[in-house]
Amino acid sequence: MEAGIVGLPNVGKSTLFNALTCSEAAQSANYPFCTIEPNEGIVSVPDSRLGTITKYIPPQKVIPAILKLVDIAGIVEGASKGEGLGNKFLSHIREVDAILQVVRCFEDEDVTHVAGGVDPVADITTIELELLLADMETLANALPKAERAARGGDKDAAIRVDVIKRCSVQAESEQPLRTLEFTPDESRIVRGLGLMTAKPVLYIANVNDDDVLGESEYVRKVREHAAATGAQVVPVCARFEAELAELDEADRGEMLESIGLPEPALGAVARAAYGTLGLQSYFTAGEKEVRAWTVAVGATAPQAAGVIHTDFEKGFIRCEVYTLDDLVEYESEKEIRAAGKMRVEGKDYVMQDGDICHFLHN
């Protein structure tokens, strides 16, 4: 699964992307459409639980969960009608599973703003409206075909017609489709249509280095907007994070301490993006490696086993599960077993975030 970084030109998207992926590429020039084709990168999802596990089960290597990020070209008003990179932007955003919208929450006379002034909620509204207009066009084009199929007796098409009409009403009221509730079958229809405002959103408030906690009025307004649609907000000073990413670990710690941050803010971004995608981690632990594996929230034990290898899902017998708290209390798997805390779960078990597992399979 992947998340796309979007925003108006010159809000700090590429700076953030380069910092997240520790890219050594030169920073883009200060003008619209500086990112022509989407850049892709893989980032680790920081997880302190890995360090706790390795304290009791020392491995040869540690492998964290990863997240795929796509840096997508800046959007401008009129993109839904082909302005700027219009259709290219929209095609890229249709392909991602979640949207990370970078919103400028700082003043800087040296960095131009395409709208002439800093107004983060107006920026959000501009992008949301362009995505809504594009979704409305998609829905209008899809409805006649679905109605013809429904008249022919296709029951699935009848459901499709209902979903399209509900989404159209929502879009016409200028409300994002992610605020609607869908059944699993309806969700598959929505995904198949490539509706962009149905995708989950995480707002990244790009702040000055004197506002790393995001306490400015700009960020407050972004939080209010996000709360209305159930989204999260993470404040980040992209410029500071880009500088931080270029330092070695020792100097990085000193720089973080000087600004009052316990860790790079990018860790919070990666974790929030992971959650926005509806993902969670489970762990496998042994002498060769301690590893975080990515599964969707609600995944069953066989589905989780399939993440390791498809044969594990096909031949799933059972899984043995314990928690991080069990490991901390008993300090080894042997003692966890002796205490009767090693649970045996079957095919119907729903994975919990942080489970530590052994899978048995044919």
C-alpha positions as CSV (number, residue, x, y, z in Angstrom):
1,M,0.0,0.0,0.0
2,E,1.2,3.5,-0.7
3,A,0.5,7.1,0.3
4,G,0.8,10.1,-2.0
5,I,2.2,13.4,-0.8
6,V,0.2,16.2,-2.4
7,G,-0.3,20.0,-2.0
8,L,-0.2,23.3,-3.7
9,P,3.2,24.3,-5.3
10,N,5.8,25.6,-2.9
11,V,4.3,24.2,0.3
12,G,7.3,22.0,1.1
13,K,6.1,18.7,-0.4
14,S,9.4,17.7,-2.1
15,T,11.4,18.9,0.9
16,L,9.4,16.7,3.1
17,F,9.6,13.8,0.7
18,N,13.4,14.1,0.5
19,A,13.7,14.3,4.3
20,L,11.4,11.3,4.8
21,T,13.3,9.2,2.3
22,C,16.7,10.7,3.2
23,S,17.0,11.6,-0.5
24,E,20.3,13.2,-1.5
25,A,18.6,14.8,-4.6
26,A,19.0,18.5,-4.8
27,Q,16.0,20.5,-3.6
28,S,13.6,21.5,-6.3
29,A,13.5,25.0,-7.7
30,N,11.0,27.5,-6.2
31,Y,8.3,27.4,-8.9
32,P,5.1,25.4,-9.6
33,F,5.2,21.9,-11.0
34,C,8.7,21.3,-9.8
35,T,7.9,17.6,-9.5
36,I,6.9,16.4,-13.0
37,E,6.8,12.6,-12.6
38,P,6.0,11.2,-9.1
39,N,9.1,10.2,-7.2
40,E,8.7,7.1,-5.1
41,G,10.5,6.1,-1.9
42,I,10.4,3.6,0.9
43,V,10.5,4.7,4.5
44,S,10.8,2.8,7.7
45,V,8.0,3.1,10.3
46,P,9.8,3.8,13.6
47,D,8.6,1.4,16.3
48,S,10.1,1.3,19.8
49,R,8.6,-2.2,20.3
50,L,11.3,-3.6,18.0
51,G,14.0,-2.4,20.5
52,T,12.1,-4.0,23.4
53,I,11.8,-7.3,21.6
54,T,15.5,-7.4,20.7
55,K,16.4,-6.8,24.4
56,Y,15.1,-10.2,25.2
57,I,15.5,-12.0,21.8
58,P,18.8,-10.7,20.3
59,P,18.7,-11.2,16.5
60,Q,21.2,-11.0,13.7
61,K,19.2,-8.2,12.1
62,V,16.1,-6.1,12.8
63,I,13.7,-5.3,10.0
64,P,11.0,-2.5,10.6
65,A,7.7,-2.1,8.8
66,I,8.0,0.0,5.7
67,L,5.7,2.5,3.9
68,K,5.8,3.5,0.2
69,L,5.5,7.2,-0.5
70,V,4.9,8.9,-3.8
71,D,5.8,12.6,-4.2
72,I,3.1,13.9,-6.6
73,A,3.2,17.2,-8.7
74,G,1.8,20.4,-7.2
75,I,-1.8,21.1,-7.9
76,V,-3.4,24.4,-8.9
77,E,-7.0,25.7,-9.1
78,G,-8.5,24.3,-12.3
79,A,-6.6,21.0,-12.3
80,S,-9.9,19.1,-12.7
81,K,-10.3,20.9,-16.0
82,G,-6.7,20.2,-17.1
83,E,-5.0,23.4,-15.7
84,G,-1.3,23.0,-14.8
85,L,-0.5,19.3,-14.8
86,G,-4.2,18.6,-14.3
87,N,-5.0,15.1,-15.6
88,K,-1.5,13.8,-14.9
89,F,-1.8,14.9,-11.2
90,L,-5.2,13.3,-10.9
91,S,-4.1,10.0,-12.5
92,H,-1.2,9.7,-10.0
93,I,-3.4,10.4,-7.0
94,R,-6.0,7.8,-8.1
95,E,-3.3,5.2,-7.8
96,V,-2.4,5.8,-4.2
97,D,-4.2,4.3,-1.2
98,A,-4.1,7.4,1.1
99,I,-3.4,11.1,0.7
100,L,-0.8,13.0,2.8
101,Q,-1.6,16.7,2.1
102,V,1.2,19.1,3.0
103,V,-0.2,22.5,4.1
104,R,1.9,25.6,4.5
105,C,1.6,27.1,8.0
106,F,4.5,29.5,7.9
107,E,5.3,33.0,6.6
108,D,8.4,33.4,4.4
109,E,8.8,36.3,2.0
110,D,11.5,34.3,0.0
111,V,9.1,31.5,-0.8
112,T,6.2,32.5,-3.1
113,H,2.7,31.3,-2.5
114,V,0.6,30.7,-5.6
115,A,-2.5,32.2,-4.0
116,G,-0.6,35.3,-2.9
117,G,-0.9,34.7,0.8
118,V,-0.7,32.0,3.5
119,D,-4.2,30.5,4.3
120,P,-3.9,26.8,5.0
121,V,-7.6,26.1,5.1
122,A,-8.1,27.9,1.8
123,D,-5.3,25.7,0.4
124,I,-7.0,22.5,1.7
125,T,-10.3,23.7,0.2
126,T,-8.7,24.3,-3.2
127,I,-7.3,20.8,-3.5
128,E,-10.5,19.2,-2.0
129,L,-12.7,21.1,-4.5
130,E,-10.5,20.0,-7.4
131,L,-10.7,16.4,-6.3
132,L,-14.4,16.6,-5.8
133,L,-15.0,18.1,-9.3
134,A,-12.9,15.3,-10.7
135,D,-14.9,12.7,-8.7
136,M,-18.2,14.2,-9.9
137,E,-17.1,13.8,-13.5
138,T,-16.1,10.2,-12.8
139,L,-19.5,9.5,-11.2
140,A,-21.4,11.2,-14.0
141,N,-19.6,9.1,-16.6
142,A,-20.0,5.8,-14.7
143,L,-23.8,6.2,-13.9
144,P,-25.3,5.5,-17.4
145,K,-23.3,2.3,-17.9
146,A,-24.3,1.0,-14.4
147,E,-27.9,1.9,-15.0
148,R,-28.0,0.0,-18.3
149,A,-26.5,-3.1,-16.6
150,A,-29.0,-2.8,-13.8
151,R,-31.9,-2.7,-16.2
152,G,-30.6,-5.9,-17.7
153,G,-31.0,-7.6,-14.3
154,D,-27.4,-7.4,-13.0
155,K,-27.8,-7.3,-9.2
156,D,-24.2,-6.1,-8.7
157,A,-24.9,-3.2,-11.1
158,A,-28.0,-2.2,-9.1
159,I,-25.8,-1.9,-6.0
160,R,-23.3,0.1,-8.1
161,V,-26.0,2.5,-9.2
162,D,-27.0,3.1,-5.6
163,V,-23.4,3.8,-4.6
164,I,-22.8,6.1,-7.5
165,K,-26.0,8.1,-6.7
166,R,-25.1,8.4,-3.0
167,C,-21.6,9.5,-3.8
168,S,-22.9,12.1,-6.3
169,V,-25.2,13.7,-3.8
170,Q,-22.3,13.9,-1.3
171,A,-20.0,15.4,-3.8
172,E,-22.5,17.9,-5.0
173,S,-22.9,19.1,-1.4
174,E,-19.1,19.7,-1.5
175,Q,-18.4,17.0,1.2
176,P,-15.6,14.5,0.7
177,L,-16.8,10.9,0.1
178,R,-14.6,9.6,2.9
179,T,-17.2,10.9,5.3
180,L,-19.7,8.4,4.0
181,E,-20.1,4.9,5.4
182,F,-19.8,1.9,3.0
183,T,-20.3,-1.8,3.4
184,P,-17.3,-3.9,2.3
185,D,-18.9,-4.6,-1.1
186,E,-19.7,-0.9,-1.6
187,S,-16.1,0.0,-0.6
188,R,-14.8,-2.2,-3.4
189,I,-17.0,-0.4,-5.9
190,V,-15.7,3.0,-4.7
191,R,-12.1,1.8,-5.0
192,G,-12.8,0.5,-8.4
193,L,-14.1,3.9,-9.5
194,G,-10.9,5.5,-8.3
195,L,-12.8,8.2,-6.3
196,M,-10.1,10.4,-4.8
197,T,-12.1,12.1,-2.0
198,A,-13.0,8.7,-0.7
199,K,-9.3,8.1,0.2
200,P,-8.2,8.7,3.8
201,V,-6.3,11.9,4.4
202,L,-3.5,12.9,6.7
203,Y,-2.7,16.6,6.9
204,I,0.9,17.6,7.4
205,A,1.2,21.1,8.7
206,N,4.5,22.5,7.5
207,V,5.6,24.9,10.2
208,N,8.5,27.2,11.1
209,D,11.3,25.9,13.3
210,D,10.0,28.1,16.1
211,D,6.7,26.3,16.1
212,V,7.7,22.6,16.0
213,L,4.8,21.6,18.2
214,G,2.3,23.3,15.9
215,E,0.8,25.8,18.2
216,S,0.3,28.7,15.7
217,E,-3.1,30.0,14.7
218,Y,-2.5,28.5,11.2
219,V,-2.2,25.0,12.6
220,R,-5.1,25.4,15.0
221,K,-7.3,26.1,11.9
222,V,-6.0,23.0,10.1
223,R,-6.8,20.9,13.2
224,E,-10.4,22.3,13.3
225,H,-10.9,21.4,9.6
226,A,-9.4,18.0,10.0
227,A,-11.6,17.2,13.0
228,A,-14.7,17.9,11.0
229,T,-13.8,15.0,8.6
230,G,-12.1,12.6,11.0
231,A,-8.6,13.3,9.7
232,Q,-5.3,13.7,11.7
233,V,-2.8,16.5,11.7
234,V,0.9,16.2,12.2
235,P,3.1,19.4,12.5
236,V,6.4,19.2,10.8
237,C,9.1,21.7,10.0
238,A,10.1,20.2,6.7
239,R,13.2,22.5,6.3
240,F,14.5,21.5,9.7
241,E,13.8,17.8,9.1
242,A,15.7,18.0,5.7
243,E,18.7,19.4,7.5
244,L,18.4,16.8,10.2
245,A,18.3,14.0,7.8
246,E,21.8,14.9,6.4
247,L,23.5,14.7,9.8
248,D,25.0,11.6,11.4
249,E,23.2,10.0,14.4
250,A,25.2,11.8,17.1
251,D,24.8,15.2,15.7
252,R,21.2,14.5,15.0
253,G,20.5,13.9,18.7
254,E,22.1,17.2,19.7
255,M,20.1,19.1,17.1
256,L,16.9,17.5,18.2
257,E,17.6,18.4,21.8
258,S,18.4,22.0,20.9
259,I,14.9,22.4,19.4
260,G,13.0,20.4,22.1
261,L,12.0,17.3,20.1
262,P,12.3,13.8,21.4
263,E,12.6,12.3,17.9
264,P,12.5,13.5,14.3
265,A,8.9,14.6,13.6
266,L,9.1,12.4,10.5
267,G,8.7,9.4,12.8
268,A,5.3,10.8,13.8
269,V,4.5,11.3,10.1
270,A,5.4,7.7,9.2
271,R,3.3,6.3,12.1
272,A,0.3,8.5,11.4
273,A,0.5,7.7,7.7
274,Y,0.6,4.0,8.6
275,G,-2.5,4.4,10.7
276,T,-4.3,6.5,8.1
277,L,-3.8,3.6,5.6
278,G,-5.6,1.3,8.1
279,L,-2.4,-0.7,8.8
280,Q,-1.0,-2.3,11.9
281,S,2.1,-4.4,12.7
282,Y,2.7,-7.8,14.1
283,F,6.1,-9.3,14.9
284,T,8.1,-12.4,14.3
285,A,11.1,-12.9,16.6
286,G,14.1,-15.3,16.5
287,E,17.8,-15.6,16.4
288,K,18.0,-14.7,12.6
289,E,15.8,-11.7,12.7
290,V,13.2,-9.6,14.6
291,R,10.8,-8.2,12.1
292,A,7.7,-6.1,11.9
293,W,5.1,-7.3,9.3
294,T,2.4,-5.1,7.9
295,V,-1.3,-6.2,7.9
296,A,-4.6,-4.4,7.5
297,V,-6.5,-3.7,10.7
298,G,-9.0,-6.6,10.9
299,A,-6.8,-9.2,9.1
300,T,-7.1,-12.8,10.2
301,A,-4.2,-15.0,11.3
302,P,-4.1,-16.8,7.9
303,Q,-4.1,-13.5,6.1
304,A,-1.2,-12.3,8.3
305,A,0.7,-15.6,7.6
306,G,0.2,-14.9,3.9
307,V,2.1,-11.6,4.2
308,I,5.2,-13.7,4.9
309,H,4.5,-16.2,2.1
310,T,1.4,-17.1,0.2
311,D,2.0,-20.8,1.0
312,F,1.7,-20.0,4.7
313,E,-1.9,-18.8,4.2
314,K,-2.9,-21.7,2.0
315,G,-1.4,-24.3,4.4
316,F,-2.2,-22.4,7.6
317,I,-2.8,-24.7,10.7
318,R,-2.6,-22.4,13.7
319,C,-0.5,-19.6,15.1
320,E,1.1,-19.2,18.5
321,V,0.7,-15.7,19.9
322,Y,2.0,-13.7,22.8
323,T,2.2,-10.0,23.7
324,L,5.1,-7.6,24.3
325,D,3.9,-7.3,27.9
326,D,4.3,-11.1,28.3
327,L,7.8,-10.9,26.9
328,V,8.8,-8.1,29.3
329,E,7.3,-9.9,32.3
330,Y,8.7,-13.4,31.6
331,E,11.8,-12.4,29.6
332,S,11.8,-15.4,27.2
333,E,9.5,-17.5,25.1
334,K,10.4,-20.5,27.2
335,E,9.1,-18.9,30.3
336,I,6.1,-17.5,28.5
337,R,5.2,-21.1,27.5
338,A,5.9,-22.3,31.1
339,A,3.5,-19.7,32.5
340,G,0.8,-20.8,30.0
341,K,0.7,-17.4,28.3
342,M,1.5,-18.7,24.8
343,R,-1.9,-18.6,23.1
344,V,-2.9,-21.0,20.3
345,E,-5.1,-19.3,17.8
346,G,-6.9,-20.7,14.7
347,K,-8.1,-19.5,11.3
348,D,-10.8,-17.1,12.8
349,Y,-8.3,-15.2,15.0
350,V,-8.2,-11.4,14.2
351,M,-4.7,-10.1,14.5
352,Q,-4.1,-7.4,17.1
353,D,-1.5,-4.7,16.8
354,G,1.7,-5.8,18.4
355,D,1.1,-9.5,18.4
356,I,4.3,-11.6,18.4
357,C,3.6,-14.8,16.4
358,H,4.8,-18.2,15.2
359,F,2.8,-19.7,12.4
360,L,2.4,-23.4,11.9
361,H,1.5,-24.5,8.3
362,N,1.6,-27.5,6.0
